Each structure stands twice: as C-alpha cells, then as structure tokens.
Amino acid sequence: MSKNSKVSLELAEIGFRNILNIHRNLSSAALIEEAVKREEGMLSHGGAFITKTGKYTGRSPKDRFVVKEASSKDQLWWGEVNQPISEEKFDSLFLRLLSYWQGRDLFLQDCYVGADKNYRLPLRVITEDAWHSMFARNMFIRITDSNMLENHKPKFTVINAPCFKADPLTDGTNSEAFVLVNFAKGMVIIGGTSYAGEIKKSIFSVLNFILPQKNVMSMHCSANIGKNNDVAVFFGLSGTGKTTLSADPNRKLIGDDEHGWSDKGVFNFEGGCYAKVINLDPKAEPEIHSNTEKFGTILENVVVDGDTRRVDLNDSTLTENTRAAYPITKRHVPNAELTGYGGHPEKIFMLTADAFGVLPPISKLTPAQAMYHFISGYTAKVGGTELGITMPIATFSTCFGAPFLALHPSVYTNLLGEKIEEHNVICWLINTGWTGGPYGVGSRIKIQHTRAMVTAALDGKLANAKFTNDPVFNLLIPNEVPNVPSKLLIPRNTWENVDDYDEKAKTLAALFKENLNNFAECVSEEVTAQNPKL
C-alpha cells in the first residue's frame, strides 16, 4: 500500500471523501512552491514567505467553542473562555465542512506537540492552504525519522479551512469564523479565519486540559537556559516581551511561547517561534529581525513593496499584530537548545505591560506574591493581538493566559505554587509597559533597560541588593540595577505630577482587588493578603 493510500484510508475513517490531491508531509521548499503557485502569498527580497490573513489579523476569542460532552462537561472551566457547543452542532458543521472539501486539495502535516516523550501529543494538521501547512511544519515538532513518520498515529487532529464559513443561525456560532474543540473526538475544526495563530493556540488549550491532570504545569511562557544550565521562565501575554527577552545571545532558547513543567523540568511544546515584528529594531532584537529575511520564515500581514519585495516592519497599515513564524533550527535560532528541554527553573519572570504606568519596571516577589500576580495576570492587551483591539487596554488575564485555559485557574495557580516551593524558585515581576505617565502621556520602557534588569536578576547581581518597599503594591524594588537609571526604578519619581501618579496607583490597586474577588474562594489567605493597600 502506498503512503497516500494508507493516509487516504485514515482520512476516510474521519469522513473525508473524494479528495482531489493529498499533499502529505511536504518539505518547506515544496510547500512554499505550492503556496506561491496558488497565489497564497509571495517571497520577499530576503526569502521569507509573505501572506495576508484578511480581516482576521488576530485571534477571535468570541468564536472559540468547546463541545460539551461526557469527557469535558464536569471538568472544563465553562464561561466566556470556554463557551459550550453541543455535539449535534459540531457534527452538523463538520459534515458540511467535509462536503465542502470534496473535489479539493488537502495538505497534511504529521508532527508532535511536546518535547518530553512522556507527555508529547501526536498531532495531525490538515489544511486547505499550503502556507498553513508550512505554518504547522514551522510551529510544531517535526518528525525526522521516516519510519516514525510513516507509522504516525495522531491523538489529535486539527482541520483548518479558512474559506469555509459558518452560519451563526444554523451552527450556533457567533460569526462566520469558528474554532471548535472536541475532546471526545480528539479534533479541532477551524474555519472562516486565515489567522494561523488559531492553529497553535487551539492545541495549547488542549494541552492545558490534558497535562495538569498528570501533574504537569502547562505554561504560557518563554524559557531559556544559561551556561550553568540555569533555566529561566518568562510568563506573559502577547506583546509583553516573552519572545524578545528569551532571545538572549548569552543564553540558549528553549522556546518562546508554550511550555510544560514536569517532575524532570521544563520542556517546549512547540518547534518554532511566532514573534511579533511590528517596529522591530535590528539592534535591540537582532535574532528575531534576522529571521524576517530568511527562507522558511512566514511573515503574516507585514507590508511589502510589490516591486522590490522589500518589507517595511514599521508599517502597521494591515495590523499592529504583524508576525513571523519560523522553526527553531540552528539556521534560524543559532543559540537554540534543540532538545527543547531544560531543568527546573531557578528564576521566574512575570511580565506585564502596565498601561497605567505605575508598576515598577522590576520588583522581587515572595512565593505568595508570585501566586497572586499569576492568578491576577495583569497586563495591557496590545493593539492587534485580538480582533478589535487597536490600542493598549488594561486587562486581567488570569495565569497570563486566560483565553487558553481549559481548567479552573486555581488548578494552575496551586500547581505553580507547589513547584515554586519545591524547587525554591526566585520570582520577579517585570513591567515592560509605560513609565512617566499612562499610555498616551508616558513612554514605553526601553528594551535595553528591561534587558539590563533581567540580566542582573539572572546573573545574581541583585542577590544582595537593597530594596525599597512600594507602599501601595507592597513590592520590593531594588535601589540600584547595573546600567539602569536609578530614577526609572521608582515609578512615582518618573512622573511630573506625583499627585497624578498617586491617583492612577489607587485606580489600579482597586482594579487588582476587584479582580481577585473572582477567585477569593479558591486561593489561600496568604495569597489574598497580597492585595494592594488602598
């Protein structure tokens, strides 16, 4: 039996019929050739593949649903994040999707999610477009052994058809776009949107359901490892600096977005990076910038000159959420930890982009404060990350990843607290947002200053530092950090009018307290006691 005959039978088992051509596990070069031939995009002057995703240039969280069935109904954290949809609605929409696909080509990538073999998830990604297959090849862990690839048996299948649209009245969706997760069938179906981030984030949600039940912490974070095998983890939402800060020339990159923390240490879920590239500075972020000019990289919604094929990373005409998707290989990330593994973290950094401009750029956290800020997940949603977001908006995204959580936030928070205590992890809160005033008045903290603060914490230069206590947020602020202006460390000192600062600080403190009311019954008194002082 030929390879495609075998996969045809496997596809038939889930309902695919009369497929015109099956393009199975094509190489990067072959996929780019197909994508260009099908006019899905173009090659840039530097060799990257450039494509547009239409009106959906970010995730569409209101269009994501989870099928409510026996295996999920009693465990899922139902609500705005995990909206329920019936098995009947899923089956009806999926049947129409299968009918739509008859007579069309299909691209298929077999891969894994999770570098740890004990917890990895065998995955199959089926796409309508060649470039989405390339995205899956870049972002998930490739199978390089031909025998393993031939005998691959997926536990989860992602089916992505951007041109197939839902009918909200018939299908029970909120719009033409949909992301439906079905744990019983081991399947995700996506339609109506070309934004590739939906593919990777849907599987992150799947792992957020599976792994904590195995006592593995699933984390929306980046991670890197130093010369002494010291691992650092960076929690944060999109736009807070996870990818930027983990891309350190003096440390090896484990991964930039999604990781697990098992009893052996930290491991990457993915095999690639999905970096924001708007206003990318080649001097401040040389590694990420270099990948915008490499063959094998996908550039989403980056503006390009049609004649010269040169890109303009400063042009936000299409969206603020311009993206580069590239694999973690030695060619793309020379300083990568290719195993995707690291030991237990010694340092944890919780990143926030404070749009109020009142949180310190660096502060040390006690374990209880770390749990408090983790379940709070305060940041600003940065323009373009989600549909309809055009400027920073203060928000609380519990566990720094509420849109991707499958279980109640207390599950992840308590698991993190246990691991911090067990491994004696030192935790820091890093504000990569505004200083000298709120958004629109103050300025964004310079990346070189943030890097200097993170480096000082990693290198132990703050181990014997003297600290000043913030009277409102009860945070320990170091009095001095090498290569950082001392005035910058105390936010109140950077404002022209300290009374304005005090008012903003009170406003943010009240928001923190109000947000914690949502979880007061499921966290300890020690964590609740970390509320700001009004």
C-alpha positions as CSV (number, residue, x, y, z in Angstrom):
1,M,0.0,0.0,0.0
2,S,1.4,3.4,-0.9
3,K,1.8,6.2,1.6
4,N,-1.1,8.2,0.2
5,S,-3.3,5.1,0.0
6,K,-2.7,4.5,3.7
7,V,-3.4,8.1,4.7
8,S,-6.5,8.1,2.4
9,L,-7.9,5.3,4.4
10,E,-7.1,7.1,7.6
11,L,-8.8,10.3,6.3
12,A,-11.8,8.3,5.2
13,E,-12.2,7.0,8.7
14,I,-13.0,10.6,9.9
15,G,-15.2,11.3,6.9
16,F,-13.0,12.7,4.1
17,R,-14.2,11.6,0.6
18,N,-13.3,12.4,-3.0
19,I,-10.2,14.5,-2.2
20,L,-8.5,15.7,-5.4
21,N,-4.9,15.6,-4.2
22,I,-3.4,14.7,-0.8
23,H,-0.1,16.6,-0.2
24,R,1.3,14.7,2.7
25,N,4.3,16.0,4.8
26,L,5.7,18.1,2.1
27,S,9.1,19.8,2.8
28,S,9.4,23.5,3.5
29,A,10.6,24.3,0.0
30,A,7.8,22.2,-1.7
31,L,5.1,23.9,0.5
32,I,6.4,27.4,-0.4
33,E,6.4,26.5,-4.1
34,E,2.8,25.3,-3.8
35,A,1.8,28.5,-1.8
36,V,3.3,30.8,-4.4
37,K,1.8,28.8,-7.3
38,R,-1.6,29.0,-5.7
39,E,-1.1,32.8,-5.1
40,E,-1.4,32.5,-1.4
41,G,1.4,35.0,-1.0
42,M,4.8,36.0,-2.3
43,L,8.5,35.7,-1.5
44,S,10.2,38.7,0.0
45,H,13.6,40.1,-1.1
46,G,15.2,38.3,1.8
47,G,13.5,35.0,1.1
48,A,10.7,34.9,3.6
49,F,7.1,34.0,2.5
50,I,4.7,36.9,2.9
51,T,0.9,36.4,3.2
52,K,-2.2,38.3,4.4
53,T,-4.9,36.9,6.6
54,G,-7.7,39.2,5.6
55,K,-9.9,40.8,8.2
56,Y,-8.9,38.4,10.9
57,T,-5.4,39.6,11.8
58,G,-5.5,38.2,15.4
59,R,-7.3,35.6,17.4
60,S,-11.1,35.8,17.7
61,P,-11.8,34.5,21.2
62,K,-15.5,35.0,21.0
63,D,-15.6,32.5,18.1
64,R,-14.0,29.7,20.1
65,F,-16.2,26.9,21.5
66,V,-15.7,23.6,23.3
67,V,-18.0,20.6,22.7
68,K,-19.8,19.8,25.9
69,E,-19.7,16.0,26.2
70,A,-19.1,13.3,28.8
71,S,-15.3,13.7,29.0
72,S,-15.4,17.5,29.3
73,K,-18.7,18.6,30.9
74,D,-17.6,18.2,34.5
75,Q,-14.0,19.4,34.2
76,L,-13.9,22.4,31.9
77,W,-13.9,25.9,33.2
78,W,-17.1,26.9,31.4
79,G,-17.9,30.6,30.7
80,E,-16.6,33.3,28.4
81,V,-13.3,31.5,27.8
82,N,-14.7,28.0,27.1
83,Q,-18.1,28.6,25.5
84,P,-20.1,25.3,25.2
85,I,-21.5,24.0,22.0
86,S,-23.4,20.8,21.6
87,E,-22.2,17.6,20.0
88,E,-25.1,17.9,17.5
89,K,-24.0,21.4,16.4
90,F,-20.4,20.2,16.0
91,D,-21.4,17.1,13.9
92,S,-23.6,19.1,11.7
93,L,-21.0,21.8,11.0
94,F,-18.3,19.1,10.5
95,L,-20.4,17.2,8.0
96,R,-20.8,20.4,5.9
97,L,-17.1,21.0,6.1
98,L,-16.4,17.5,4.8
99,S,-18.8,18.2,1.9
100,Y,-17.1,21.5,1.2
101,W,-13.7,19.6,0.9
102,Q,-14.8,17.2,-1.8
103,G,-13.0,17.8,-5.1
104,R,-10.4,20.0,-3.4
105,D,-6.7,19.5,-2.5
106,L,-5.7,18.8,1.1
107,F,-2.3,19.5,2.8
108,L,-1.4,17.3,5.7
109,Q,1.4,17.6,8.3
110,D,2.2,14.9,10.9
111,C,4.0,16.2,13.9
112,Y,4.2,16.2,17.7
113,V,3.5,18.7,20.4
114,G,5.7,18.5,23.5
115,A,9.5,17.8,23.5
116,D,9.2,15.4,26.5
117,K,8.4,12.0,25.1
118,N,6.5,11.1,28.2
119,Y,3.9,13.8,27.6
120,R,4.1,14.6,23.9
121,L,0.9,14.6,21.9
122,P,0.9,13.0,18.4
123,L,-0.7,15.6,16.1
124,R,-2.0,15.8,12.5
125,V,-2.8,19.1,10.9
126,I,-5.0,19.2,7.8
127,T,-5.2,22.5,5.9
128,E,-6.8,23.9,2.9
129,D,-3.9,26.2,2.1
130,A,-0.2,25.3,1.6
131,W,1.0,28.1,3.7
132,H,-1.0,27.0,6.7
133,S,0.7,23.5,6.3
134,M,4.0,25.3,6.3
135,F,3.0,27.2,9.5
136,A,2.2,23.8,11.2
137,R,5.6,22.5,10.0
138,N,7.3,25.5,11.5
139,M,5.5,25.7,14.8
140,F,5.1,22.1,15.9
141,I,7.8,19.5,16.4
142,R,8.9,17.8,13.2
143,I,9.3,14.1,12.8
144,T,12.6,13.4,11.1
145,D,12.6,9.6,11.3
146,S,10.9,8.3,8.1
147,N,9.7,5.1,9.8
148,M,8.1,7.0,12.7
149,L,6.5,9.4,10.2
150,E,5.1,6.5,8.1
151,N,3.6,4.9,11.3
152,H,2.4,8.1,12.9
153,K,-0.9,7.8,14.7
154,P,-2.4,11.1,15.7
155,K,-4.2,11.5,19.0
156,F,-5.5,14.9,18.0
157,T,-6.3,16.3,14.5
158,V,-6.6,20.0,13.6
159,I,-8.6,20.7,10.5
160,N,-8.3,24.2,9.1
161,A,-10.4,25.6,6.2
162,P,-10.3,29.4,6.1
163,C,-12.6,29.7,3.1
164,F,-15.4,27.6,4.7
165,K,-17.7,29.8,6.8
166,A,-20.2,29.0,9.5
167,D,-23.8,30.2,9.5
168,P,-24.4,31.5,13.1
169,L,-28.2,30.9,12.9
170,T,-27.7,27.3,11.8
171,D,-24.5,26.4,13.6
172,G,-24.8,28.2,16.9
173,T,-21.6,30.2,16.4
174,N,-21.2,33.9,16.9
175,S,-20.0,34.7,13.4
176,E,-18.7,33.1,10.2
177,A,-15.5,32.3,12.0
178,F,-15.2,29.3,14.3
179,V,-12.7,27.3,16.4
180,L,-14.4,24.2,17.8
181,V,-12.5,21.9,20.2
182,N,-13.9,18.3,20.6
183,F,-12.0,16.4,23.3
184,A,-14.1,13.2,22.8
185,K,-13.2,13.0,19.1
186,G,-9.7,14.4,19.5
187,M,-10.3,17.1,17.0
188,V,-10.2,20.8,16.4
189,I,-12.0,22.3,13.4
190,I,-11.3,25.9,12.3
191,G,-13.0,27.9,9.6
192,G,-13.8,31.4,8.4
193,T,-10.4,32.9,9.5
194,S,-7.0,32.7,8.0
195,Y,-5.1,33.8,11.1
196,A,-2.6,31.0,11.7
197,G,-2.4,31.7,15.4
198,E,-5.7,29.9,15.9
199,I,-4.0,26.6,14.9
200,K,-1.3,26.7,17.6
201,K,-3.4,28.3,20.3
202,S,-6.2,25.7,19.9
203,I,-3.7,22.9,20.7
204,F,-2.3,24.9,23.6
205,S,-5.8,24.8,25.0
206,V,-5.9,21.1,24.5
207,L,-2.6,20.6,26.5
208,N,-4.0,22.9,29.2
209,F,-6.7,20.4,29.7
210,I,-4.6,17.2,29.5
211,L,-1.3,17.9,31.3
212,P,-2.4,19.4,34.6
213,Q,-4.4,16.2,35.2
214,K,-1.0,14.5,35.0
215,N,0.6,17.0,37.5
216,V,2.4,18.8,34.7
217,M,2.2,22.5,34.8
218,S,1.2,23.9,31.3
219,M,2.5,27.5,30.9
220,H,2.1,30.4,28.6
221,C,5.7,31.4,28.8
222,S,9.1,31.5,27.1
223,A,12.1,29.8,28.5
224,N,15.9,29.9,28.1
225,I,18.9,28.3,29.7
226,G,22.3,29.7,30.8
227,K,25.8,28.4,30.6
228,N,25.5,26.8,34.0
229,N,22.3,25.1,32.9
230,D,20.2,27.6,34.9
231,V,16.7,27.8,33.4
232,A,14.6,30.9,33.4
233,V,10.9,31.1,32.6
234,F,9.1,34.3,31.3
235,F,5.3,34.4,31.8
236,G,3.3,36.9,29.8
237,L,0.6,37.6,27.3
238,S,1.4,38.6,23.7
239,G,3.2,41.9,23.5
240,T,4.7,41.8,26.9
241,G,8.2,40.6,25.8
242,K,8.2,36.8,26.1
243,T,9.9,36.2,22.8
244,T,12.1,39.3,22.9
245,L,13.5,38.7,26.4
246,S,14.1,35.0,26.0
247,A,16.1,35.6,22.8
248,D,19.2,36.3,24.7
249,P,22.6,36.0,22.9
250,N,24.2,34.7,26.1
251,R,21.6,32.0,26.8
252,K,20.1,29.2,24.8
253,L,16.5,29.4,23.8
254,I,14.3,26.5,24.8
255,G,11.1,28.1,23.4
256,D,9.3,31.4,23.1
257,D,5.6,30.8,23.9
258,E,4.3,27.5,25.4
259,H,6.0,25.0,27.8
260,G,5.3,22.3,30.3
261,W,6.9,21.8,33.7
262,S,7.1,18.2,34.8
263,D,8.9,16.4,37.6
264,K,12.0,16.5,35.4
265,G,12.0,20.1,34.4
266,V,10.8,22.5,31.7
267,F,10.1,21.3,28.1
268,N,8.9,23.2,25.0
269,F,5.5,22.3,23.5
270,E,6.5,23.7,20.1
271,G,9.2,23.5,17.5
272,G,9.1,27.1,16.4
273,C,8.7,30.8,17.3
274,Y,5.8,33.1,16.5
275,A,7.2,36.6,17.1
276,K,5.5,40.0,16.8
277,V,7.6,42.0,14.4
278,I,5.9,45.4,14.3
279,N,8.6,48.2,14.7
280,L,11.2,45.5,15.2
281,D,14.6,47.1,15.9
282,P,17.5,45.1,14.3
283,K,19.9,46.4,17.0
284,A,17.7,45.6,20.0
285,E,16.3,42.3,18.7
286,P,18.9,41.1,16.1
287,E,17.9,37.4,16.2
288,I,14.2,37.9,15.6
289,H,14.9,40.6,13.0
290,S,17.3,38.3,11.0
291,N,14.5,35.8,10.7
292,T,12.3,38.2,8.8
293,E,14.9,37.9,6.0
294,K,15.3,34.1,5.9
295,F,13.9,31.5,3.6
296,G,11.5,29.3,5.6
297,T,10.0,32.1,7.7
298,I,6.4,33.1,7.2
299,L,5.5,36.8,7.6
300,E,1.9,37.4,8.4
301,N,0.4,40.8,7.4
302,V,3.8,42.5,7.0
303,V,3.6,45.3,4.4
304,V,5.8,44.7,1.4
305,D,6.7,46.7,-1.7
306,G,5.2,44.8,-4.6
307,D,8.0,45.8,-7.0
308,T,11.2,45.5,-4.8
309,R,9.7,42.8,-2.5
310,R,11.3,44.6,0.5
311,V,9.3,44.6,3.7
312,D,8.5,47.5,6.0
313,L,8.4,46.3,9.6
314,N,7.3,49.7,10.8
315,D,4.1,49.8,8.7
316,S,1.0,48.9,10.7
317,T,-1.4,49.5,7.8
318,L,-2.7,45.9,8.0
319,T,-2.4,45.4,11.7
320,E,-0.2,46.0,14.8
321,N,-0.1,42.3,15.1
322,T,2.4,41.5,12.3
323,R,4.0,38.1,12.9
324,A,7.0,36.0,11.9
325,A,6.7,32.2,12.2
326,Y,10.0,30.4,11.9
327,P,11.3,27.0,13.1
328,I,13.8,26.5,16.0
329,T,16.7,25.2,13.9
330,K,20.4,26.2,14.1
331,R,19.9,28.2,10.9
332,H,17.1,30.2,12.3
333,V,18.0,30.3,16.0
334,P,21.7,29.6,16.3
335,N,21.6,29.8,20.1
336,A,18.8,27.3,20.4
337,E,18.5,24.4,22.8
338,L,17.5,21.9,20.1
339,T,16.3,19.2,22.6
340,G,13.6,21.6,23.8
341,Y,14.5,20.5,27.4
342,G,15.7,22.3,30.5
343,G,15.9,21.5,34.2
344,H,13.8,23.0,36.9
345,P,13.7,26.9,36.7
346,E,15.8,28.9,39.1
347,K,14.2,32.2,38.1
348,I,10.6,33.1,37.1
349,F,9.8,36.4,35.5
350,M,6.2,37.6,35.3
351,L,5.9,40.1,32.5
352,T,3.3,42.9,32.4
353,A,2.8,45.8,30.1
354,D,1.3,48.3,32.5
355,A,-0.8,50.8,30.6
356,F,-1.3,52.9,33.8
357,G,2.5,53.4,34.1
358,V,2.5,52.9,37.9
359,L,4.1,49.4,38.4
360,P,7.9,49.3,38.9
361,P,10.0,48.0,36.0
362,I,11.4,45.3,38.2
363,S,10.4,44.1,41.7
364,K,11.1,40.9,43.7
365,L,8.2,38.7,44.6
366,T,7.6,36.3,47.5
367,P,6.1,33.0,46.7
368,A,2.7,34.2,47.8
369,Q,3.1,37.4,45.7
370,A,4.1,35.2,42.7
371,M,0.9,33.2,43.1
372,Y,-1.1,36.5,43.5
373,H,0.3,38.1,40.3
374,F,0.0,34.8,38.4
375,I,-3.7,34.4,39.1
376,S,-4.2,38.1,38.5
377,G,-2.4,38.2,35.2
378,Y,-2.5,41.9,34.9
379,T,-1.2,43.5,31.6
380,A,-2.5,45.5,28.7
381,K,-3.9,43.9,25.6
382,V,-1.6,45.3,22.9
383,G,-3.1,46.6,19.6
384,G,-3.9,43.9,17.0
385,T,-3.4,40.8,19.2
386,E,-7.1,40.2,19.3
387,L,-9.8,41.3,16.8
388,G,-11.0,44.8,17.6
389,I,-8.1,45.8,19.8
390,T,-6.3,48.8,18.3
391,M,-4.6,50.3,21.4
392,P,-3.4,49.0,24.8
393,I,-6.3,48.2,27.1
394,A,-5.7,47.3,30.8
395,T,-6.9,43.8,31.5
396,F,-6.5,40.9,33.9
397,S,-5.9,37.6,32.1
398,T,-5.6,35.0,34.8
399,C,-2.4,32.8,34.7
400,F,-1.2,35.2,32.0
401,G,-3.2,33.2,29.5
402,A,-7.0,33.1,30.3
403,P,-8.0,32.7,26.6
404,F,-6.3,29.3,26.6
405,L,-7.2,27.9,29.9
406,A,-9.3,24.7,30.0
407,L,-9.5,24.1,33.7
408,H,-10.3,26.5,36.6
409,P,-7.4,29.0,37.2
410,S,-6.9,27.7,40.7
411,V,-5.7,24.4,39.3
412,Y,-2.7,26.1,37.5
413,T,-2.1,28.6,40.3
414,N,-1.9,25.9,43.0
415,L,0.3,23.8,40.8
416,L,2.7,26.7,40.2
417,G,2.8,27.5,43.9
418,E,3.8,23.9,44.7
419,K,6.6,23.8,42.2
420,I,7.9,27.2,43.3
421,E,8.1,26.0,46.9
422,E,9.5,22.6,45.9
423,H,12.3,24.0,43.8
424,N,13.0,27.2,45.7
425,V,12.4,29.4,42.7
426,I,13.2,33.2,42.9
427,C,10.4,35.2,41.2
428,W,10.4,38.7,39.7
429,L,7.7,41.0,38.3
430,I,8.9,42.9,35.2
431,N,6.9,45.8,33.8
432,T,7.7,46.3,30.1
433,G,4.9,48.9,29.8
434,W,4.9,52.6,30.4
435,T,6.8,55.0,32.7
436,G,6.5,58.7,33.4
437,G,2.7,58.5,32.9
438,P,0.0,56.3,31.4
439,Y,-0.3,55.3,27.8
440,G,-0.6,58.4,25.7
441,V,1.4,60.5,28.2
442,G,4.4,58.5,29.3
443,S,6.7,56.4,27.2
444,R,7.4,52.7,26.9
445,I,10.2,51.4,29.0
446,K,13.3,51.0,26.7
447,I,14.1,47.4,25.9
448,Q,17.7,47.8,26.7
449,H,16.8,48.8,30.3
450,T,14.5,45.9,30.6
451,R,17.2,43.6,29.3
452,A,19.7,45.0,31.8
453,M,17.3,44.4,34.7
454,V,16.6,40.8,33.6
455,T,20.3,40.1,33.1
456,A,21.1,41.5,36.6
457,A,18.5,39.2,38.1
458,L,19.7,36.2,36.2
459,D,23.4,36.8,36.9
460,G,22.8,37.1,40.6
461,K,23.8,40.8,40.7
462,L,20.7,41.6,42.7
463,A,21.2,38.8,45.3
464,N,22.5,41.2,47.9
465,A,20.6,44.3,46.7
466,K,18.9,46.8,49.0
467,F,15.2,47.2,48.3
468,T,12.6,49.9,48.7
469,N,9.1,48.8,49.5
470,D,6.3,50.1,47.3
471,P,3.6,51.4,49.8
472,V,0.6,50.6,47.6
473,F,1.5,47.3,45.8
474,N,3.9,46.0,48.6
475,L,6.6,45.2,46.0
476,L,10.3,45.1,46.8
477,I,12.1,47.4,44.3
478,P,15.9,47.2,44.1
479,N,17.5,50.6,44.8
480,E,20.2,50.0,42.1
481,V,20.4,47.9,38.9
482,P,23.6,48.0,36.7
483,N,23.1,50.0,33.5
484,V,19.7,51.3,34.5
485,P,18.9,54.9,35.7
486,S,18.0,54.8,39.4
487,K,15.2,57.2,38.8
488,L,13.5,54.7,36.5
489,L,13.2,52.1,39.2
490,I,10.7,54.1,41.3
491,P,7.7,54.8,39.1
492,R,6.5,57.8,41.2
493,N,9.8,59.6,40.6
494,T,9.3,59.5,36.8
495,W,6.0,61.4,36.8
496,E,5.9,65.2,36.5
497,N,2.9,65.3,38.9
498,V,3.2,62.9,41.8
499,D,-0.5,63.5,42.7
500,D,-1.5,62.2,39.3
501,Y,0.7,59.1,39.9
502,D,-1.0,58.5,43.3
503,E,-4.5,58.7,41.7
504,K,-3.5,56.2,39.0
505,A,-1.9,53.9,41.5
506,K,-5.1,53.9,43.6
507,T,-7.2,53.2,40.5
508,L,-5.0,50.2,39.5
509,A,-4.9,49.0,43.1
510,A,-8.7,49.0,43.2
511,L,-8.8,47.0,39.9
512,F,-6.5,44.4,41.4
513,K,-8.7,44.0,44.4
514,E,-11.9,43.8,42.4
515,N,-10.4,41.2,40.1
516,L,-9.2,39.0,43.0
517,N,-12.8,38.8,44.2
518,N,-13.4,36.4,41.3
519,F,-11.0,33.9,42.9
520,A,-11.1,34.8,46.6
521,E,-12.8,31.5,47.5
522,C,-10.1,29.3,45.8
523,V,-6.9,30.9,46.9
524,S,-5.3,30.9,50.4
525,E,-5.5,33.7,52.9
526,E,-1.7,34.3,52.3
527,V,-2.4,35.0,48.7
528,T,-5.4,37.2,49.4
529,A,-3.2,39.2,51.8
530,Q,-1.1,40.4,48.8
531,N,-3.9,42.7,47.7
532,P,-2.6,46.3,47.2
533,K,-3.2,48.8,50.1
534,L,-5.6,51.5,49.2
